[in-house]
């Protein structure tokens, strides 16, 4: 089984950096089966196809527009995600996940299983730091990814010596 775990988002836009933050947390604390690729894709726009093509399962971590309070976790499966047509893209950095899945489906190359692990953002201004409400949601997002990998039969293993996640974009510049 080929599984991709991918984080989407702009690390320079506050809570939009959730996906990369969660990916760095996962890589620092867990080891993954060779059939699992764990990727921070940033803001790929419509360039997702090469990462999804031929994958059996996909787990996406990103912020989501949804009713609720900032920091609330939302899980969407493939059917829920594709239930409505894609919304109009407002920037070239919009992930284009629905469009990519639908295009790959036409060629029978789309992942069969999809889970979006989403968190409602508080702020997406220009600052390279998560807000407190979204930062508190990171452990829940990590657990959701780990639970899905377990469900798929490719569980992650805790590292014998976990490292600190490399959240380099939040570091203060040194003189």
C-alpha positions in Angstrom: 0.0 0.0 0.0 1.4 3.4 -1.0 0.4 6.1 1.4 1.2 9.8 1.3 0.9 12.1 4.3 1.2 15.7 3.2 1.1 19.0 4.9 -0.1 22.0 3.0 0.2 25.6 3.9 2.2 28.8 3.9 4.6 29.0 6.9 4.7 32.8 6.5 0.9 33.2 7.0 0.3 32.4 10.7 -2.1 29.5 11.0 -1.8 28.6 7.3 1.5 27.0 8.4 -0.3 24.3 10.3 0.4 21.6 7.7 4.1 22.1 7.7 4.2 22.4 11.5 2.4 19.0 11.9 4.7 17.3 9.3 7.8 18.5 11.2 6.2 17.2 14.4 5.6 13.8 12.9 9.1 13.5 11.4 10.7 14.5 14.7 8.8 11.9 16.8 8.0 8.9 14.6 9.4 6.6 12.0 7.3 5.4 9.1 7.0 2.3 7.0 8.9 2.5 3.7 5.5 2.6 1.9 4.6 5.9 3.6 6.0 9.2 2.4 5.6 12.2 4.7 5.9 15.5 2.8 5.7 19.2 3.6 4.5 20.5 0.2 4.0 24.1 1.2 1.8 25.9 -1.3 1.9 23.8 -4.5 -1.2 25.2 -6.2 -2.3 22.9 -8.9 1.0 21.0 -8.9 -0.2 18.2 -6.6 -0.6 15.5 -9.3 2.9 14.0 -9.1 2.5 13.6 -5.3 -0.9 11.9 -5.5 -0.7 9.9 -8.7 -0.8 6.2 -8.1 -1.1 6.5 -4.3 -3.5 4.1 -2.5 -4.2 6.5 0.4 -3.7 10.1 1.1 -3.7 12.0 4.4 -3.7 15.8 4.0 -3.1 18.2 6.9 -4.2 21.8 6.3 -6.3 24.6 7.7 -10.0 24.4 6.6 -12.8 26.9 6.2 -15.6 25.6 8.4 -18.1 26.7 11.0 -16.7 26.6 14.5 -14.1 28.1 16.7 -10.4 28.6 15.8 -8.4 25.5 16.6 -11.2 23.0 16.2 -10.3 19.8 14.4 -12.2 18.7 11.4 -11.9 15.3 9.6 -13.1 14.9 6.0 -13.0 11.7 4.0 -12.9 11.5 0.2 -16.7 11.4 -0.2 -17.2 14.4 2.0 -14.4 16.3 0.3 -15.7 15.7 -3.2 -19.4 16.1 -2.3 -19.5 19.7 -3.6 -17.8 21.0 -6.7 -14.5 22.8 -6.3 -14.8 26.4 -5.2 -13.3 29.2 -7.3 -9.6 29.5 -6.7 -8.7 32.9 -5.3 -4.9 32.7 -5.6 -2.4 30.5 -7.4 -1.4 29.1 -4.0 -4.8 27.5 -3.3 -4.1 23.8 -2.9 -6.4 22.6 -5.7 -6.9 19.3 -3.9 -10.4 18.6 -5.2 -9.4 19.5 -8.7 -6.4 17.3 -8.6 -8.3 14.3 -7.2 -11.0 14.7 -9.8 -8.5 15.0 -12.7 -6.6 11.9 -11.5 -9.9 10.0 -11.1 -10.5 10.5 -14.8 -7.3 8.4 -15.5 -8.0 5.9 -12.6 -4.9 7.2 -10.8 -6.6 8.9 -7.8 -6.0 7.6 -4.2 -8.9 5.4 -3.1 -8.7 6.5 0.5 -8.4 10.2 1.4 -8.6 11.9 4.8 -8.2 15.6 5.3 -7.1 16.5 8.9 -8.1 20.1 9.1 -8.0 22.8 11.7 -10.0 26.0 11.7 -7.6 28.9 11.6 -7.7 32.0 13.8 -5.5 34.3 11.7 -3.7 34.0 8.4 -1.9 37.4 8.3 1.8 37.8 7.5 3.6 36.4 10.5 5.6 33.1 10.6 4.0 31.8 13.8 0.9 29.7 14.7 -1.7 31.4 16.9 -2.2 29.8 20.3 -5.5 28.2 19.5 -4.1 26.5 16.4 -0.9 25.5 18.2 -3.0 23.8 20.8 -4.7 21.8 18.0 -1.4 20.3 16.8 -1.4 17.2 19.1 -4.9 16.3 18.0 -3.9 16.7 14.4 -0.9 14.5 14.9 -3.0 11.9 16.7 -5.5 11.9 13.8 -2.8 11.2 11.3 -1.3 8.4 13.5 -4.7 6.8 14.0 -5.4 6.9 10.2 -2.0 5.2 9.5 -2.9 2.6 12.1 -6.3 2.0 10.4 -4.6 1.7 7.1 -2.3 -1.0 8.4 1.0 1.0 8.3 1.4 2.3 11.8 4.1 4.8 12.7 6.6 3.8 15.3 7.7 6.2 18.0 11.4 7.2 17.6 13.7 5.8 20.3 15.1 9.3 20.7 12.6 11.8 19.5 13.9 15.2 18.4 12.5 18.6 18.7 10.4 19.5 15.6 12.4 21.7 13.2 10.1 24.7 13.1 12.8 26.9 11.7 10.5 29.6 10.5 9.5 30.5 14.1 13.0 31.0 15.3 14.2 34.6 16.0 16.9 35.7 13.7 20.3 35.8 15.4 22.7 38.7 15.0 
